[in-house]
Amino acid sequence: KQWYQRRVRVRIFDHPESGKPWDANVLQCKYSILIVSQFTLQCVLKGNKPDFHNAMRSEDSETMYNKFVEILRKKAGPDTLIQEGEFGATMQVHIQNDGPVTIPIDSPESLTVEKVKPQKPQKQKKKQNVEKKGENTEEKKDEEVEKVTEDLAKQNF
């Protein structure tokens, strides 16, 4: 399934006609959609401190976010109210969860991307070598962003 369908067409609501649970999506129920960017950032804990090195750069994530909003608005149609937060802003989002369910949705590409864990530099290595490893990681992230952006552009709905 395409990334759009995995987010918008997932059947998590009671069907509006039959009342059958887990049988309707947000579009069938004519609900509105709130898109909140960067609400949580990708991080790992290093001891008690969050490490955001694996998070996408702000410029790249804003491009992907805007593309997602654009495609969502086009595909959902004028009958669906779509609202969004301000990209990168500190926001307070008040929600009321209905049920004890969390459904993580990843793209197939994100599941196959090799996780890059930087190695600790050995004592005899100089700072130059450590910087090169960081550059390679940045280059890999840039390549991943380009691939995902190209995949988004190729999507046929």
N, C-alpha and C positions, 0 to 999 in steps of 0.2 A: 504494500500500500504506500501511497505517496505521503510525504511528511504532512501536508495539509490535512489529509483525511485522518491521519492518526491523531490529530489534535482536535479537529472539529466534529468528526463523524463518530467518535467513540460513543457507544451507547451506555450512558451512565445514569440516565434519568428514567423516571416512570413514563410509560407511553401515555400521551395525552388523551387518547381515545379508550384504550383497553385498561389502562392503569397498571399494566404488567411492568414490574420493576426491571431495571437494567435493559430497557428495550427501545429507548429513544435518545437521539443526540440533541445538541443545543439548537441546531437549526430546525429540527422537527418540532421542538417545544416552543420555538419562537422566542427563545431567551436572548438576552444581550450578552456581549462578550467584553470582558475587561482584560486588556493586555498590559501587563506591568513588566517593564524591562529591568534587568539587573536587580530584581528583588532579592535574589540570593546570588552570591558570586561563587564560582567554583574555587574551592580551597581544600587544603589538607591541613591537618593539625601537625605542627612540629612542636612537640611538647605541649605547652599551653597557648601557643601563639599560632594564629591562622597564617598560612602561606598561600598566596594568590598567584604563584608563578605559573600554574597551569591554566589560569583563567585567560580568556581571549582578550586581546587588547581592546580598549574602549572604542577606538576608531573602527576596527573591524566588526566588533559586535554591534555597533550602531548601524552599520551598513546592512548587516544581516537582519537586524530588528526591523529596519525600515522596509526592507524587501518583504519580510514576513507580513507586516501590517498591510502593505500594498496588495499583495496577493490575497490575503484574507478578506480584505474589503471587496475585492473584485469577485472572488468566488462565493462569498456569503450572500452577496446581493444587497439591494437597497432596503430590504425588509428587516435586516438584522442590524441592530444597534451595536456598533463596535466603538468602544472608548479605550483610550490609552493614557498611560501616565507619561510623565516627562522623562525622557531618556537620561539616565545617569543621576537623576536627582534623588535626594533623600526624601522618602515619602512615608507616610503612615497610611497603611491600607487596612481598613476595617472590614473584615469578612465574617460570615457565619458559616462554618462548615456544617454540612448535613451528612452525618455518618462517619464512621471510623475508617474511611478508605483513602489511601494515597496511591495514585497510579503514575509511576514514572514512565515517561514516553521518550525513548531515545530513537534516533535515526539509525538505520542499519550501518551507516558509515561511522557513526560515533562508537558503535560497539566493536568495530573492527580496527579502529585506529590504535596503533600501538602506544601504550602509555610510556612516556619518556621520563625516566627518573634520573636526574643528574647524579653523577658519581661524586663522592667526596674526593677532593684533590689530595694526592699523596704529598707528604711533607717535602719531598725533594722537587716537586713541580713548582714552577714559578706562576705568578699571577696571570701572565700572558696566556698560558694554557687553559686556565679556568675560564677566562673571558671567551676564548674560542669555543668552549663547550656551550656557553650561554648563547653565543651567536648561532651555533648549529641548532639549538633548541628553538630560537626565534625564527630561523629560516624554515624549520619544520612546521612551526605554527602558521607562518605565512603561506606555505604550500597547502596546509589543511584548509585554511580560510579560503584560498583561491578555489580549491576543489569543491568545497561546499557551496560557494557562491555560484560556480559554474553549474553544479547540479541543480541549484534552485532555478537558475535561468533556463535550464533544459526541461523542467517539469512540464508535462502536458496534462492538463486537467480535463 
